[in-house]
Amino acid sequence: MELLTNQILAGIATGAIYACMALAVVMIYQAIDHLNFAQGEMAMFSTFIAWQLMQWGVPYWWAFLATLALSFAGGVIIERALFKPLANAPILTHVAGFIALFAIINSVAGLTWDFTIKQFPTPFGSSPFLGSQLISTHQAGMIGVTLVLLLLLYFFFQFTRVGLAMRAAATLPESARLVGINTSWMVALGWGMAAAIGSIAGMLIAPVVFLEPNMMGGVLIYGFAAAVLGGLTSPFGAVVGGFLVGIFENLAGTYIPGVGNELKLPIALALIITVLVVKPNGLFGRAIVKRV
Amino acid sequence: MSALQEIVDVTPVEATPKKYIALGGYASVAVLVLLIAAPLFAKNFIIFQMTMWLIYAIAVLALNILTGGSGQFSLGQSAFYAVGAYTSAILMEHFNVNYALTLPIAGVICFAFGYVFGQPALRLSGVYLALATFALATAMPQLLKLGYFEHWTGGVQGLVVTKPDAPFGLPMSQDMWLYYFTLVISIMIYVFSVNLLKSRSGRAMMAIRDNEIAASAMGVDVALYKTLAFGISAGITGVAGGLGAIAVQFVAPDSYTIQLAIALFLGMVVGGVGWLPGSLAGSAFIVFVPNIAESVSKGLSGAVFGAILIVIIFVLPHGARQIAYLSQHWINKLIHK
């Protein structure tokens, strides 16, 4: 029984990473209606910027804020320069664009900062949290930040004019344009916000997985899985999905015989697909009813 | 209401060609002559690369049938490719089956695998289907490494396959023989695919792609044709995988990762979704452009590759198909002047 609770706690701790990433994924999905495959690399690049600032002697929180602003600007610029001209291209062309972006960012980061593993500081410290050996204060801090972020996003989307306009632009672009919303800039804003949230995720994850250009590969896969499991239309679902995936993964690794680290990912994914087959919109996703 | 709720998130694959899926008569003959003549003037290594080009073209074509034909998206093609490759390799090395005979067996096994996988995939569409197929692609290398199958698959080490000689004492190198062998199979698969898409079944698949509800209202068995498309696509990919194993002479789990699936996907987009001859152009992109990028800059090869890809999708959002249409348009203009 103690093993079970311990594994669940450990699962929640890793789940916080996935939840953070899933939140960024859902953000951009709400703004542009696509999954951005380059999201993880964008987050990785932001984290490297933060690291570089700190190397230059900037204190943690200033570097944090500067990275947030730079990532936001970067996201907007990428949208304006790369994806606005492709607005009318087929969806699959967009996906190819994401893959191109992935390759470029990964390669540039590798050349600039090379592929050696770097330490990334944590603002929360890494002592055991409340006497538990399984969750450190950093992981607890990460869970806290994710929840605060979720709350802020909820207020932004529900109670501000811009949030409402963004939701309108994503769900019904034509009608939104008719009531005077600048839908094109709403998409750019969505990119900026997703990049900023991604950078927070990156900076929180980096102390755990260490900083290097390929650090996001595995995390992004789990982030996608978590977002899809929770339902791509629901930020709340994304966070719950993230924690669930973390717990699943740990329990599968412990209780199913013959499952080493290698098979954890396929088993987690298989479980998610089973959930999807029963509930095709994810756990908290809204079913979009199509008019025939 | 519940029936309506079932229909969720159907992302239509846009801008797929409605009428032209193949090249015209003259163009086909010209391409064929080029493909037959080219190896006569090339070195063995170039011929090997051209063989890989044809093999990937078959795999891209298979994805094109699935996505361009029936409107389903798959990131799991590398799994089918791996199953095909391992089937051929195991049959050749453990059972001494002739290499040519292993290909149809690989095709049949992959067809069955794809058809079965298509069953649960029926309920998913769009990104959800992408995730499911993606899961398949990430799981496959791990499954191939499992200890239970190590006796057959060789585990992490993989299997070495002997390269076939040219039969009947034909005076050509192994590489050249393999190229022509692959070419013949490619042509067979291409003709089969064009005829498939032009047939009743092909029209049913395209009707599902354009509007699933309308198609089912017209009496198309949506479930049957969607799973059939998955099966056929997997079967063809399996044949490509088998050919790949024979050409590379080696199969190992890590050759068939998600990167292969992504490459095949890029090949389809660059070639033009739903336009079968585009598979050749798309496959040329995935075989040769990484080499070009590498030669431009070693450290930044990924960035160069990405930049080339972005230029291509900016200039030709509909892939190589766009070039074909434009040139056809100009030729018609010239003739009718």
Interface residues (C-beta under 8 A of the other chain):
Chain A: L35 L82 P85 L86 N88 A89 P90 I91 L92 T93 V95 A96 G97 I99 A100 L101 F102 A103 I104 N106 S107 V108 G110 L111 I221 F224 A225 V228 L232 E262 L263 L265 P266 L269 A270 I272 I273 L276 V277 P280 N281 A287 I288 V289 K290 V292
Chain B: L4 Q5 I7 V8 D9 V10 T11 V13 E14 A15 T67 F73 P120 R123 L124 S125 V127 Y128 A130 L131 A132 F134 A135 T138 A139 Q142 L143 K145 I213 I262 F265 L266 M268 V269 V270 V273 G299 L300 S301 G302 A303 V304 F305 G306 A307 L309 I310 I313 F314 P317 H318
